[in-house]
Amino acid sequence: MAQLRPLLIVVSFLSCIALSAQEAVVRRDTQLPVELTNTIKSHSAKVGDKVKFRLNEAVLIGNNIVVPEGAKIFGVVEAVRDNSDDQPHSLVRIRIDRLEWKKGSARLNAVVLSVEPTPAQSIIMSHRRRRPPLPPPSFMLGIRIKAHVRRDAYVEFFSDKKDLTLHSGMTFVLRQIDPDHNPATMGRDSTIDVNPR
């Protein structure tokens, strides 16, 4: 029995390491308020370029795991069109697939659920109580967004003008998609038009 004790200690230590190294899972329909941290331009972006977001507030992703404010979210540019003769003239397609923070990481299959006002716009709107609502942010003029809710979700930003630009500082709410547990979206492409608030 005394000879098995060191072996049991090693096995329990290794199992603890394996459990801590397991990747967290983001619960379906989790909403992630984010800010774009790099600028993406249709005339200079290339397929494979990284897209980076920052989490604007702490979020419970499931299994009692809270991801802290400031966590990083990554995506990749999957398609680019600029100054095309076809409609739309410019397009950037993004797949959002990774969440990372100091103590862990998780895979994402997320789409843009909404475009949010910037902090400056929020302050202005709080002082305009009985006046007509503000128009969409000027950096979103002429840009439309389609979220493709599917097993391999992606988001398309497109415009009828050339030189589409997604500016650093734009704020969005992302939604985690898990079609493996949602039969209504399996096997077909469900597309959602996303409009700025």
NORFENFEN-V928457 format. One record per pair of residues at least 12 apart in sequence whose ideal C-beta (glycine too) atoms are under 8 Angstrom apart, sorted by the first residue. I is the first residue (numbers start at 1). J is the second residue. D is the distance in Angstrom with one decimal. If there is no record, write none. Layout:
BEGIN
I:J:D  I:J:D
END
This chain:
BEGIN
23:104:7.3  23:105:5.9  23:106:5.9  23:107:6.7  24:61:6.4  24:62:7.7  24:63:7.0  24:65:5.1  24:104:5.1  24:105:7.0  24:106:4.3  25:61:7.6  25:62:6.2  25:63:6.9  25:106:6.4  25:107:7.9  26:61:4.5  26:62:6.5  26:99:6.6  26:106:5.0  26:107:7.5  26:108:6.1  26:176:4.8  27:61:6.0  27:62:3.4  27:63:8.0  27:176:6.9  28:176:6.0  28:177:7.3  28:178:3.8  28:181:5.9  28:182:6.8  29:175:6.3  29:176:6.4  29:178:7.9  30:59:6.7  30:60:7.8  30:61:5.5  30:62:7.0  30:175:7.4  30:176:4.4  31:59:7.5  31:113:6.4  31:173:5.3  31:174:7.0  31:175:5.7  31:176:7.9  32:55:6.2  32:59:5.7  32:73:6.8  32:99:7.6  32:110:6.8  32:173:6.9  32:174:4.3  32:175:7.7  32:176:7.3  33:55:7.1  33:56:4.4  33:57:5.7  33:59:7.7  33:116:6.9  33:171:7.1  33:172:7.7  33:173:5.3  33:174:8.0  34:53:4.0  34:54:6.3  34:55:5.8  34:56:6.1  34:73:5.7  34:171:7.0  34:172:5.6  34:173:7.4  34:174:5.7  35:53:6.5  35:54:5.0  35:56:5.7  35:169:6.3  35:170:7.1  35:171:5.1  35:172:7.9  36:51:7.5  36:52:7.4  36:53:5.8  36:166:6.2  36:167:7.2  36:168:5.8  36:169:6.7  36:170:4.6  36:171:7.7  36:172:7.2  37:52:4.6  37:53:6.3  37:54:5.2  37:168:5.8  38:50:7.4  38:51:6.8  38:52:4.9  38:168:5.8  39:165:6.7  39:166:6.7  39:167:5.6  39:168:4.7  40:77:6.9  40:92:5.8  40:94:7.8  40:165:7.2  40:166:4.3  41:163:6.8  41:164:7.4  41:165:4.9  41:166:7.8  42:80:5.8  42:81:6.8  42:82:4.1  42:90:4.3  42:91:6.9  42:92:5.5  42:162:7.6  42:163:6.2  42:164:4.2  42:165:7.3  43:82:4.6  43:83:7.2  43:90:8.0  43:162:7.4  43:163:5.3  45:77:5.2  45:80:4.9  45:92:6.0  46:77:6.8  46:80:6.7  47:77:5.8  47:78:6.4  47:79:6.5  47:80:6.4  48:76:6.3  48:77:6.6  49:76:7.1  49:77:4.3  50:74:6.2  50:75:7.4  50:76:6.3  50:77:7.9  51:74:6.9  51:75:3.9  51:76:6.5  51:77:6.3  51:94:5.3  51:96:7.4  52:72:6.6  52:73:7.4  52:74:6.1  52:75:7.8  53:72:7.2  53:73:4.0  53:74:7.5  53:75:7.3  53:96:7.6  53:172:7.7  53:174:7.6  54:70:6.2  54:71:7.5  54:72:6.5  54:73:7.4  55:67:6.4  55:68:7.5  55:69:5.9  55:70:6.3  55:71:4.2  55:72:7.6  55:73:6.4  55:99:7.9  55:101:7.9  56:69:6.5  56:171:6.9  57:69:5.2  61:99:7.6  61:106:6.5  65:104:7.2  67:99:6.6  67:101:5.2  67:104:7.9  67:106:7.9  68:101:5.8  68:102:7.4  70:101:7.8  71:99:6.3  71:100:6.6  71:101:3.8  72:99:7.5  72:100:4.9  72:101:7.3  73:96:6.5  73:98:6.9  73:99:5.3  73:100:7.8  73:108:6.9  73:110:7.7  73:174:7.1  74:96:7.6  74:97:6.8  74:98:4.2  74:99:7.9  74:100:7.1  75:94:4.8  75:95:5.8  75:96:4.0  75:97:6.2  75:98:7.7  76:94:7.1  76:95:5.5  76:97:6.9  77:92:6.3  77:93:7.1  77:94:6.0  78:93:4.6  78:94:6.7  78:95:5.3  78:154:6.2  79:91:6.7  79:92:7.4  79:93:3.9  79:156:8.0  80:92:5.7  80:93:7.6  81:158:8.0  82:162:6.2  82:163:6.8  82:164:7.4  83:162:3.9  83:163:7.3  87:160:6.6  88:144:7.9  88:158:4.0  88:159:5.9  88:160:5.6  89:159:6.5  89:160:5.6  89:161:6.1  89:162:5.3  90:158:6.7  90:159:5.0  90:161:6.7  90:162:5.4  90:163:6.5  90:164:3.9  91:156:6.1  91:157:7.0  91:158:4.2  91:159:7.7  91:164:7.0  92:156:7.4  92:157:4.9  92:158:7.6  92:164:6.1  92:166:6.6  93:154:5.7  93:155:7.2  93:156:5.0  93:157:7.9  94:154:6.4  94:155:5.1  94:156:7.9  94:157:7.3  95:152:7.1  95:153:7.3  95:154:4.6  95:155:7.9  96:108:5.5  96:109:7.8  96:110:4.2  96:111:7.1  96:153:7.6  96:154:8.0  96:155:7.0  96:174:6.3  97:109:6.9  97:110:7.8  108:174:7.7  108:176:6.3  109:151:7.6  109:152:7.1  109:153:4.9  109:176:6.7  109:177:4.9  109:178:6.7  109:179:8.0  110:153:6.6  110:174:4.3  110:175:6.2  110:176:5.3  110:177:6.6  111:147:3.7  111:148:6.9  111:149:6.2  111:153:4.9  111:154:7.3  111:155:5.2  111:174:6.8  111:175:5.8  111:177:6.0  111:192:7.4  112:145:5.7  112:147:5.5  112:155:4.9  112:172:4.9  112:173:7.5  112:174:6.2  112:175:7.9  112:194:5.3  113:147:7.1  113:172:7.5  113:173:4.7  113:174:6.4  113:175:4.1  113:194:6.9  114:172:6.8  114:173:4.7  114:194:6.3  114:197:6.3  115:136:7.7  115:137:7.4  115:140:6.1  115:145:7.1  115:170:7.2  115:171:7.4  115:172:5.8  115:194:6.6  115:195:7.3  115:196:4.0  115:197:6.5  116:171:4.2  116:172:6.3  116:173:6.1  116:197:6.5  117:134:7.8  117:137:7.0  117:171:7.2  117:197:6.3  118:137:6.7  118:169:6.5  118:170:7.6  118:171:5.9  121:134:6.5  121:137:6.4  136:195:7.5  136:196:3.8  136:197:7.8  137:170:7.9  137:196:6.0  139:165:7.7  139:167:5.1  139:170:6.6  140:170:7.8  140:196:4.7  142:159:4.9  142:160:6.8  142:161:5.3  143:157:5.8  143:158:7.3  143:159:5.2  143:164:6.3  143:166:7.8  144:157:7.6  144:158:5.7  144:159:7.1  144:193:7.1  144:195:8.0  145:157:5.5  145:158:7.9  145:193:7.3  145:194:4.0  145:195:7.6  146:158:7.4  146:191:5.4  146:192:7.0  146:193:6.0  146:194:7.0  147:175:7.9  147:191:7.0  147:192:4.4  147:194:5.6  148:189:5.9  148:190:7.5  148:191:5.5  149:177:5.4  149:179:7.3  149:185:5.3  149:190:4.3  149:191:7.3  149:192:6.3  150:177:7.4  150:179:6.1  150:185:6.4  150:188:7.8  150:189:5.6  150:190:6.7  151:179:4.8  151:180:7.1  151:186:6.9  153:177:4.5  153:179:8.0  155:194:7.9
END
